[in-house]
Amino acid sequence: MNKLVVSFVVLVCTIWGYGITECHAKSTVVSSPDGAVTVTVGVKGHKPYYMVSYQDRVLVTPSHLGFLLDSGELGANTKMATVNRSTQDETWTQPWGECETTRNNYNELTVNFREHTGRTMQVVFRVFNDGFGFRYILPDYHKGKTFQVQDELTEITLAHDAKAWSIPANHTEYFEGIYTSDLLSKKDTVCTPLTIEYEKDLFLSIHEAALEDYASMNLTPRNGEGGNVRLLTALTPWQNGVKVYAQGEMKSPWRTMVISKTAGGLLTSNLMLNLNDPSRIEDTSWIEPGRYIGIWWSIHKKQNTWEMGPTHGATTENVKRYMDFAARHGFSGVLAEGWNPGWGQGEQISYLQSYPDFDMEEVTRYGLMKGVRFIGHTETWGNATLLENQMEQAFSWFEKLGIRVVKTGYVGHYFDGKELAKSQYGIRHYRRVIECAAKHHIMIDNHEPAMPTGIQRTWPNLMTQEGVRGQEYNAWDRRGGNPPSHTVTLPFTRGLAGPTDFTPAIFNFSEIVPGTYPHSTLAKQLGEFVVIYSPLQMAADAIENYEGQPALSFIESCPTTWSQTLVPNGEIGKYITVVRKERGGDRWFIGSITNEEARNLDVALDFLDEGAAYRAIIYEDGPEADYERNPYEMTIRQIKVAKGDVLHLHLTRSGGAAIRIEKMKN
């Protein structure tokens, strides 16, 4: 039975109907279905506030709510008016994802705050067993006229300082930064998700959900009273300083906090997805996850070029060669960047024609004959309007050719030379692209995105996004590439926002910049294919480096959508093990990776079916493997396993393991 805790001090109270109360009260309380998370909402000093506790431990001390609008502060002189309560317990199915079914179970509290002027501000709280979210709803008291949000005054005041992992909001292009840890009080304005080790047995992730027509949220830490830390909302502005333009009723994104006793528990929360609306695409049968390869790493390694020339990568002949490989090894698609004019000096970008040495019609025909689809690419160089002007015609063309996936790109500090991608201007553009793509049965892999906020539930054709310092830094970064701790930090940080197009599985670590290469072992590259989730997962190396490699057999077998995901162990920045079960089958896949420290990890196989016999195929670091001296040494072994057994894994420095577990026939 759901447990709903209700407690408030009543001054004047009149029942309006079921669940709705007119109540000039000091505070009101709502708890999670299991009673662990409690949110108190009230008015203090004529200003609205909320506070949060978890299992009787205070997490968030009284924190103010409100806005600074062009008409003045909203929430400066308020009282509680109507209070509405409801509860939800349902299960819904994802067309793809890290789990097949998701339980959406929460208690909801909606509080209307009324100013002495008569203006109202509604705040909706949804409290789950693993956290909470709240959003603002402002009624249309401007009678259809546009109004401006100058600032959102939301605070999250943590009861004490704590260690946190983040990237700086103002000095990180495209979110492509190294996540670093420090005390919250020592950090500058940060992007979300913000991951916090609040106490030894308590972890928090602060982010937002359902960002649709609003500005992206950042957080600015400030020292508060009595050792607490205030996190102030810092919305990404338009160039003129306005944060949000709104018309009619305005709904903000949800401000979210996931609460877990383990770091791994943050990864398995579905709170953010549950706060997004159900799919607006009725028929999702054309939306298909899959593995793909591409003419990509060879360009970053300076062996090919994007623009047409003697070493052009996206030629008809070369793409067909990749399609032949894809067909032989079970890849569903081939990406080719640089297929269209616009990559050379002074060239006009076009998505409606190809370079003379690339025959789009022939390539797509050839691929479909082989059971492989061509993956389009629409780099804009930040010229968002150019894509909008061409996308209806281009996506219609792609649809006719049988192209189902398009990778979009926005390399450029400003959209259209004037606005930040994280601003409302950029958010509106991304949404228009997703909707247009859906109309033409096209899935999107968005690079240089806004930080994901779970809208793939509403628009499941938004498959994956970058917004991460990815594999390409291991090709050309002058500072040496990504450190060994990078990919054992990402699942607990950027990965909490949603699918991540990191592009794993490099098999050849040769250098074009001295000291810059994947700082991992080959086995770790395989482990990352499971650990870093993307429903469109790219095996990123050139096909020459996969030919004849026994390690490729793991990738050939690895799905990209799952029925169940578990995280049996993990410490942020140190190591992680992720266990996933395929959809529609009995196989399990395990990825385990570590930082620059070697370690032994045990994985209990409690998730296997009782009484069934299984075969585990283990790809692991060899006895002499080392990411600096001997990264390629790897062993492949098979053992029989059953429920209750424990796998003992040895991971060398920046090493890993990848495991496939198959049910044996009687």
N, C-alpha and C positions, 0 to 999 in steps of 0.2 A: 504494500500500500504506500502511496506517495505521502511523504511527511511534509506538511506545509506549516511553517511556524509563523504566526501572526501576532504582533505585539505592537501596540501604539498607545500613546497617552492622548486621550480625547478631550478636547475643549468643547467643541460643538460637533454633533454627529447626526446625520440624517441618512437613512438607507434610501437609495434611489431605485434599487433593483438588484438582481442577483450579481454579486461580485463588485458592485459599484457603490462607493460610499462618499458622501460629501463630508469632509472631515478636516476641520481646522486643527491640526494635530502637530505635535512636536516631532514625532518620528513614526515610521512604520517599518516593518521587517518582513523579509521574504527569505526562505532558505531553500537549498537544493532538495531534490526528492529524498536523498539519504540523510539530510540534515547536516552534512559536513560543512557546507559553505553557507554563510549567512550574510546577507546584505541589509544594512539599515539605511533608510532614506529619510531625510527630514529637512528642517529649516533651522538655521542657527544664525543669530545676528541678522535676521531678515534675508539671509542668502541660502539657497538650496545646497545640500551636501549629501554625500553617501559615505559609508564606511563598510569594511568587509572583514570578516573573521573566518578562519578555517580551523575546524575542530577546536574551537575555543581559543585559538591563537589569533591575535589581531594582526592582520596583514596591512590593511589600508585604514589609516586613521581619517577622521573627517576631512573630506576633500570636496572642494567647491565645484559647482556646475554652473554653466551659463555661457553667454555670448556677448561680444561687443559688436553690435550691428551699426549700420550707418545712421540709424535712428537713436543710438545710445545703447547703454548696457542693458541686457536682458537677464534678469535674475538678481538685480541689486536690491530690490525691495519686494519680497514675495512672501506668500503663505501657501501652505498645502491646501489644495482644493479637492477635486475628485480623486479617488483611488480605485483602481480596477485590478482584479486578480484573475488569473486563469492558470491552467496546467496543461501540459501536452506530453503524451507518450505514444510515439509512433515509430515505425521502422520503414525506411525507404531504401531503394536499391540504386546504386550508382552504375551508370553504363560502363564505367571503367574506374579504376582507383586502387588504393592500397588495401581496401576491404570491399566486399561485395554489398553487404547490407550495413546500414548505419542506424543505430537507435537515437532518436531525437526525444529526449526526456528532460523536461525542465519545468520549473515553476516561474510564472511571470507576474511582475508587479508593474503597473502603469500608474505613474503619479503625475497629476496636473498641478503645476505651480502657477499661481495667479499673482500678478503684480497689482499694486494699488491703482495703476492706470487701467486695469482691466485686461492687459495683454496676458496671454498664457504661454507656458512652455511645458510640453509633455516629455517625460523621460520614461522609457520602457526598459525595465531590467528583466533579463532572463537568466536564471540561476540553474546551472547544471551541477552534476556531482563532481565534475572536474574543473569548475570555474564559472565564469559569468561573462555576460556582455550587456552593454546598455547603449541605447541610441536616443537621440533627440528627434522629436517631431514638432515642428513649428507650424501652426495653422496659417491659413491664408489671410492674415489680418492686414496685408497690403493690398487686398482685393485685386489680385492678378498682376500687380505691378512688380517689377524687378526690385529686389533689395540686395544689400551687400552684407556679407559676414566679414567684418574687419579682423576679428580674432575669435577663436573658440577658447573659452576660459576653463575648460575641463582640467581638473587636477587629479593626479594619482599620487597620494601621499603615503609612501611606505613607512611602516612604523620604525624601521631602523635601516641603516646603511647595509649594503650587501654587494657581493661580487657579481659583476654583470659582463656579458659578452655583447659587443656591438660594433658597428661601423659608423663613422661620423657622417652626419647628414649633409654637411655643407662642403665637404672636401672629398667626396667619393663619387666619381663619375659612373653612372649606370649601376650603382650598388656593387661595383666590382672592386671590393676591398677585402683586406684580411681582417677577420673578426678578432678583436683583442679584448682581454679581460682586465678589469680594474674595479675599484669601488665605484659605485654609482655616483657618489658625491664628487668624484674626480673627473667625470666625463663631461664633454661638451655636448651640444645637441646631437642626438643620435637618431638613426633610422629604426624603425620597427620591422620585424620582430625584435624585441629586446628580451634577452634571456638572462634570468637572474637565479643564482644559487642563494636563495633567501636565508636558508639555514641548511645544516648538513642533510636533513631529511625532507627538504621542502624546496621545490623548484617552481619558478614562475616564468611564463612567457606573455609579454604584453604586445598586442598588435591591434589590428582592426579587421573588420569583415564587411563585405558587401559595399565596397567602394565603387560607386556607380556614377555620380554626378557631383563630385565634391573634390576637395584637395587632399592629397596624401598627408598622413599624420607623421610628425616627428616629435620627439620628446626632449625637453631641456631640464636636466636635473638641477635642483637648488637645495642647499642645506636648509632644513626647517628647524622647528623648535624641538628640544628634547631628544636630539639625535635622529629625528626622522628626515626623510629625503622626499622633497616635493618634485614630482615630474610634471612639468607644464607642457601643455599641448602647443606645438609649433607647426601650424599648417603651412604647406608649401604655397607661396603666393603667386599671383599673376605679376607681371612686370610692374604694374602700377601700384602694387602693394595690397590690393584686395585679395582676400583669401578665397571667397566663394561668392558667386552670383547665383541667386535663387529667385524663383518665381512661383507663386502659388504656395501650396504646402511643401515644406522642406523636410526631408528625412536625412539625417546624417548617417554615415557608416556606423556600424557597431564598434564600440571601444571594448576590447576583449582582454581577458586574463585567464590563461590556462594554469591550473594548479596541480602539481603532482608530487608525490613522495619520492619519485626517482626522476632522473634526467630523461631516461628512456620513455617514461610515461607521457612526456610532452609530445613525443612523436606520434603516439597512437591516439591522441585526442581528435575527435571530430567536431569539436565545439565550433570552430570557424565555419566549416561546411554547413552545419546545422543552422547557422545564423544567416545564410544566404537563401534566397528564394528557390523553390523547385525549378526544374528545367523548363525553359520556355520553348524548347525544341521538342515537339511531340514525337516525331519519328527519329530515333537516334540510331537506327540500324546501320546507317552509313558511317557512323563514327567508330573507327577501328584503331586501337592501339597497335604498336608494332615496333620492331627493330629496323633500323635503317643504316646505310653507310653513305659516304659522300665524298665528293671532290672538295676537300676542306683542309685537312691536315697538311696535305702536300702544298697547298697555297701558303699556309702559315709557315711552313718550313722552306719557303722560297724555291720550291721545285717547280711550281706552276704559278700562273698569274690569274687574277680576276679578269683583267682587261685582255682583249684580243691581241695576240702576238705569237711569237715562235713557241712559247711554252704555255699557251692558253690552256687552262684546265677544262673548261666547259665546252669541249668540242663534241660534235656528234659521235665521232669514233671513240673518244675516251669515255663518254657517258655510257655508250653501249657496252664497252668493256666492263664498266662497273656493274651494269645491269646483268651481264652474264655471270659475274661473280655473285651478285645478290641472289640470282635464281638458283645457283648451285648450293648456296649455303643458308637459304631460308630467310633472307632479309626481304622485307616487304616494300622497301623504297630506296631510291637513290637521290640524294641532294646534290645539286651542282650550283655553286655560287658563281656569279659572273657570266651568266648565260645571255644577259640582255645589255644593250647599250647603256652607258652611264657610269662605267668604271674608269674610263680614261680621262685625261685632262680636257676639261671644257665640254665633255659630252653631255647631251641631254638625256636624262633618265627616262626610259620607256619600259613599261611592263606589257606592251602590246606587240613588241617585235623582238627578235633575237639577233645576236651577232651573226654575220654571214657564215661563220664556220660552225654554227649550231642550228640544226633543223629541228625545231620544237615538235612539229607534227610527226616527223619520222621517229624521233626519240621516244615520244609517248606511245606511238603505235608499237614500236619494238618492245618497249617495256611491258605493255599490257599483254602482248603475245607471250612474254616470259613469266607473267604473273607478278610483275614488279611495277610499281607506280613511280613516276617522276615526281620529285618534291620541288615545288617552285620556290623562288626567293625574290623578295621585293625590298631590296635595300633602298632607303629613302635619303640617306645622309641628313636626316633630320627634317626633310621637306615633307611634313605630314600632309599638307594640302595637296601636293602632287599625287600622292597615293590615293587620297580621297577622290580626286578628280578622275583617276583612271581605274579605280578598283572595281566598279560595277562592270565595266567592259572587260577588264582583265580577268576577274573572277568568273565571268560568264564564259570567256574563252577557255580558261583552265578547266572549268566544269565539262565543257564539250570534249576536251582532250582526255578526260579521265583523271585529271590531277585532283587529289583529295587533300593534300597537305601543302600549306604555304608557310614558309619561314619569313617573317617580317623583320626588318632591321631599321634602326634609327641612330646611326652613328653621327652624332652632332650634339653639341652642348645644349642648344635650344631647338625646340620645335619651330619651324618656319622662321628661324632667326630671331625669335623674340620671347618664347615662353618655355618654362621648364617642363619636361615630360611628366614630372610628378605632380604638376599643378592641375587644376580643374580643366585647363585647356587640353592637356595631354590625356587626362582620363576620358574626356569626351571623345577624343580621336580614337583611342584604343577601342572604345565601346562601338563606335560606328563601324570600325573594321571587322570586329567580331560578328556583328549583326549582319553585315553585308556578306561575309564569308558563309555564315550559316544558311543564308538564303540560297547559296550556290553549292551547298553540301561540301564545304571546304573546312578542314581543320587548321588551326593556327598554332604555330610555334613562334612566340613573340620574343624577339631579342631587343635589348635596351628597353625593357618594359618599365611600368610602374611596379612597385612591389605587389605580388599577388595577394589577394584577400579572399579567396575562396569562391569567386564568381564562376569558376568552372562548374559548380553545381547548377547554376542558372543557365550558363552557356557552355555545355560540355564539349563544344567544338573548340574551345580554348584549351588545348591539350597540355601545353607545357610552356614555360617561360625561362628566360635567362635571368637577368638581375643578379648575377653572381660572378665572382672572379673565377673564370672557368679554365678549362684545359689549355686554351690557346696561350695563356701566360707561360706555360711550360715550353713553348716554342721560341718566343722572341723577347720575353721580359728581360731587360738589362740588369735587373736586380737578382736574377737567378731563378725565377719561376715561383711556383707555389711551395711553401714549406710543408714538411711532412704532416704537420698538425692540421693543415687546412681542411682536408676532407674528413677528418674526424671531429671537426668543429661545425662544419656546414649542416649536418643533419639536425643539430640542436639549435641552429640559428636560422639561416636563410631557408633551410628545408621545412621549417615550421610554417612558412607562408604558403607552401604548395609545391607542385611538381617543379623540378629544377633541371634545366637543360645544361648540365655541366659538361657533357660529352666525354665519357670515360673510355677506357679500353685501348690505350696506346700500347703497342707491342714493341716498338723500336724507339730507343731512347737516345738516338744520335743527336748531336748538338749543332746548331748553326750560330748560337751565341754561347761562348765559353761559359760553362757552369750552369747553363739553363737547359733543363730536361725534366721529365716527370720524376720527382724525388720520391720514388716508390719502387717496390718490386713488381714484377709481372703479376704475381698472385694478388697483390693489392689492387692492381688495375681491374682484375676480374671481380674482386670483392666489391669494388665501387659500383660495378654494374648493378648489384643488388641493393647496396646501401643507399645510394643517391637515387631517389625515385623520379622517374619520368615515364609517362605512358608511351611517349615517342622517344625511345632510347637510341642514341646514335653510338655505334661502334666507330670511334672517331678517326682511327688510323687509316692510312692509305692501304689499298687492297694488297699491294706487293708485300706489306709487312704482316699480313694475315696468312698468306699462302704457305701451306705446309706446317702451320703452327698447331700443335696439339691443344694449346690453350683455347683456340677458337671454338672447339667443340662445346665448351661451357656456354659461350655467348650464343651459339647456334640453338641451344636448348632452352635459353632463359626467357621466360615470358616478360611482358611489361605491364600486365594488369593482374590483380591478385584478389583472392577471396578472403585472405586473412593476413595480418602483419603483426609480428611480435618483436619486442626489443628485450632480449634476455639480459643484456648487460651493456654498460656504456658509461664513460665519464667524459664530460665535455672537453674537447681538445686532446684527449688521451687515447681513447679506443671506443669502438662500438661494434656490436653484433646485431644484425637484423635478420629475422627469419620471416619468409613469406611463402604462402601456399598459392599455387596456381589456380586460376578459375577453371572450372569444368574438368578438374583432374585431381589426382592424388599426390602429385609431386610437390616437394618442398624445396626451397632454395635458401641458402644461408650465405650472407656476406659478412666477413669479419675483418676489420682493418685497425691498424694502430699508428701512433705517431712515431717520432724518432727513437722511441724506446721499444726494445724487444720485450715480449711478455707472453705468458701462458694464460689461455682462457679456456674455461670449461663451458660447454653448451649442453644443458640437459634436454633430452629429446622427449619431454613430457607431452608435447603436442601431437605425437604420432598416435595412430589408432591402436587401441588395445588389441593384442592378440595377432597383429599383422606383422609380417616380416618385410624388411626394407633393405635396399642396397644404397649405401652412401658412396658417391664418387667425390673424392676430396682433392681439390687443386690447392696446393699449399706451398709455402716457401721451402726451398730445398735446404739441406743441412748447412751449406756454405753461402746461402743467399744473404745479400746485404744491399740496401738501396744505393749505396755509394760505390761499392767495390764489385758487386756481383748481382745485379738486379734481375737477371733473366733466369737464374736457377729456380726451377719449380718441379715438384713431384706430383704425380697423379696416382692415387691409390683408391682401391675399393674395399669396403668392409660391410659386413652384415650388421644391421642395427635394428632395434626394436624400442617401443615405448619404455621409458625409464632408463635407457642407456645414457651415457654422458660422453660427448665428444671432447677429447683433449686436444686443443690446438696450440701450436707454437708459432707465434708471429715474430719474424725477425724485425730488425729496425725498419720502420716505415713499411712493414710487410702486411700480409693479409692471407686470407683463405676464402675460397668460393666452393660451395658444396651443393650438390644436387642429390636429393634423397628420393628414390623411386620405390614404389610398392612392388614387391616381388610376387609373381604369380605362383599359385599353389602347384 
